[in-house]
Amino acid sequence: MTEAPAEPPKGDPIRVYLLDDHEIVRRGIRELLEGEGDIVVVGESGLAEEATRRIPALRPHVAILDGRLPDGSGIDVCRDVRSQDPTINALILTSYDDDEALFSAIMAGAAGYILKQVRGNDLINTVRRVAAGQSMLDPAVTAQVLERLRSGPKVDPTLQQLTAQELRILELIGQGMTNRQIAGNLFLAEKTVKNYVSSMLAKLGLESRTQAAIFATKHIVD
């Protein structure tokens, strides 16, 4: 595949693709960007699947990707698109200030992570800078991500005594699933799940599923 230049040639408009599941948001961003004269929106969509297919074909300089979508996330789209064409720069635009999502965005190769409360002029300037090949990620945040990669995620020592299956079951209990639902999710017999739950409760010093659910929400469920 022939790679696009990292930034548009002088005099050429900046090509932008918009991904957001709200049409009114896409329309507002389109009007804001195209009102500048040096930016053109070459495509838009409201679903991750469509964007993953169309963005590599349209080859924009910048893809503005909504963080949360009905069929996935802008972070997933960023990862998929950049695996096909790493010269496409991605901006994750989200309503949520979420450390885990920020970490995932950096790992997916996003050039920026901005909140939807951003001012119009700031968004325009960010698009121009990202199109020019600049990263808009805070160096301090990037350093934290690199340190996390080196040291690995922090694990509650209480959880280290659980097997991988017990940990997964604890997580599903924290999500409110019954034993029958967990059995279906993990392709296990319901009796097997009950045995895992009993073992997990004993290891954690808990007496009930309710206590386990509370424990899970505090320790492993976002």
C-alpha positions in Angstrom: 0.0 0.0 0.0 1.3 3.5 -0.9 1.6 5.6 2.2 0.2 9.1 2.3 2.5 12.0 3.4 2.5 12.6 7.1 1.1 16.1 6.5 -0.7 17.8 3.6 1.4 19.7 1.1 1.4 23.4 1.5 -1.7 24.9 -0.1 -3.7 21.6 0.0 -6.6 21.4 2.5 -6.4 19.3 5.6 -8.5 16.2 5.0 -10.6 15.1 8.1 -12.9 12.2 8.8 -15.5 12.4 11.5 -16.8 9.5 13.5 -19.6 10.2 16.1 -22.9 8.4 16.6 -24.7 11.7 17.0 -25.5 13.4 13.7 -25.9 16.8 15.3 -22.4 16.6 16.8 -20.9 15.6 13.4 -22.8 18.4 11.7 -21.5 20.9 14.2 -17.9 19.8 13.9 -18.1 19.7 10.1 -19.4 23.3 10.0 -16.8 24.5 12.5 -13.9 22.9 10.6 -15.0 23.7 7.0 -15.7 27.3 8.0 -11.9 27.8 8.3 -11.3 27.3 4.6 -8.2 25.2 4.9 -10.0 22.1 6.3 -12.3 19.7 4.4 -14.3 16.9 5.8 -13.9 14.0 3.4 -16.3 11.5 5.2 -18.2 10.8 8.3 -20.1 7.9 10.0 -21.8 7.0 13.2 -20.6 3.4 13.6 -17.2 1.9 14.2 -17.5 -0.8 11.6 -18.2 1.6 8.8 -15.4 4.0 9.9 -12.9 1.1 10.0 -13.7 0.3 6.4 -13.9 3.8 5.0 -11.1 5.7 6.7 -8.2 3.7 5.1 -9.9 4.1 1.7 -10.4 7.9 2.1 -7.0 8.4 3.7 -7.6 11.6 5.6 -4.8 13.4 7.4 -6.8 13.4 10.6 -9.6 11.1 11.9 -11.6 12.5 14.7 -13.0 9.5 16.6 -15.7 9.4 19.2 -14.6 7.5 22.3 -17.8 5.4 22.7 -20.0 4.1 20.0 -22.9 1.7 19.7 -20.7 -1.0 18.1 -17.3 -0.3 19.6 -15.0 2.6 20.4 -13.0 5.2 18.6 -9.9 3.7 20.3 -10.6 0.3 18.5 -11.0 2.2 15.2 -7.8 4.1 15.8 -5.9 0.8 16.4 -7.4 -0.9 13.4 -6.9 2.0 11.0 -3.4 2.7 12.0 -2.4 -0.9 11.7 -3.4 -0.5 8.0 -2.0 3.0 7.5 0.1 4.5 10.3 0.3 7.9 8.5 -3.4 8.5 9.4 -3.4 10.6 12.6 -6.2 10.0 15.1 -7.8 12.3 17.7 -10.0 10.6 20.3 -12.9 13.0 21.1 -14.8 11.9 24.2 -17.2 13.1 27.0 -15.4 11.0 29.6 -12.1 11.9 31.4 -11.0 8.3 31.9 -7.5 7.3 32.8 -8.0 3.8 31.4 -9.3 5.1 28.1 -6.5 7.6 27.9 -4.0 4.7 28.4 -5.7 2.7 25.7 -5.8 5.6 23.3 -2.0 6.1 23.7 -1.4 2.4 23.2 -3.6 2.5 20.1 -1.4 5.2 18.6 -3.7 8.2 18.9 -2.1 11.6 18.5 -4.5 13.3 20.9 -7.2 12.7 23.4 -9.6 15.6 24.0 -12.9 16.2 25.8 -16.0 17.3 23.9 -16.1 20.4 26.1 -13.2 21.7 24.1 -13.5 25.2 22.7 -14.0 25.4 18.9 -10.8 27.3 18.3 -8.8 24.8 20.4 -10.3 21.9 18.3 -9.3 23.6 15.1 -5.8 24.3 16.3 -5.5 20.7 17.5 -6.6 19.4 14.1 -4.0 21.6 12.3 -1.2 20.5 14.7 -2.0 16.8 14.4 -2.2 17.1 10.6 1.3 18.6 10.8 2.5 15.5 12.6 2.6 16.8 16.2 1.4 14.8 19.2 -1.1 16.6 21.4 -0.6 14.2 24.3 0.7 15.6 27.5 4.4 14.4 27.9 3.8 13.7 31.6 0.8 11.4 30.7 2.9 9.6 28.1 5.6 9.1 30.7 3.1 7.6 33.1 2.0 5.2 30.4 5.6 4.1 29.7 6.2 3.6 33.4 3.0 1.5 33.6 4.3 -0.6 30.7 7.6 -1.2 32.4 6.2 -2.0 35.8 2.9 -3.7 34.7 -0.5 -2.9 36.2 -0.8 -2.8 40.0 -2.6 -5.9 41.3 -4.3 -6.0 44.6 -2.4 -8.6 46.6 -5.6 -10.1 47.9 -6.5 -11.0 44.3 -3.2 -12.7 43.6 -4.4 -15.9 45.5 -7.2 -16.4 43.0 -6.9 -18.5 39.9 -7.5 -16.8 36.5 -11.0 -18.4 36.3 -11.9 -17.4 39.9 -10.8 -13.9 39.1 -13.0 -13.8 36.0 -16.0 -15.2 37.9 -15.5 -12.5 40.6 -15.5 -9.8 37.9 -18.8 -11.2 36.5 -20.3 -11.3 39.9 -19.4 -7.7 40.3 -21.2 -7.0 37.0 -24.4 -8.5 38.6 -24.5 -11.8 36.8 -26.1 -14.9 38.4 -24.3 -18.3 38.4 -26.4 -19.4 35.5 -25.5 -16.3 33.5 -21.8 -16.8 34.4 -22.0 -20.4 33.3 -23.4 -19.4 29.9 -20.8 -16.7 29.5 -17.8 -19.0 30.4 -19.2 -22.2 28.8 -19.2 -24.0 32.2 -21.7 -26.1 34.0 -23.7 -24.1 36.6 -22.5 -26.6 39.3 -18.8 -25.9 38.3 -19.4 -22.2 38.7 -20.9 -22.8 42.2 -17.7 -24.7 43.1 -15.5 -21.8 41.8 -17.6 -19.3 43.8 -17.3 -21.3 47.0 -13.5 -21.6 46.6 -13.2 -17.9 45.7 -15.3 -16.8 48.8 -13.1 -19.0 51.0 -9.9 -17.5 49.7 -11.1 -14.0 50.1 -12.6 -14.6 53.6 -16.1 -13.6 52.3 -19.4 -15.2 53.3 -21.8 -14.3 50.4 -22.1 -13.3 46.8 -23.3 -9.9 47.9 -20.0 -9.4 49.8 -18.2 -10.7 46.7 -20.0 -8.2 44.5 -19.1 -5.3 46.7 -15.5 -6.5 46.9 -15.4 -6.7 43.1 -16.7 -3.2 42.5 -14.0 -1.8 44.8 -11.1 -3.8 43.4 -11.6 -4.9 39.8 -14.8 -3.5 38.2 -14.5 -0.1 36.6 
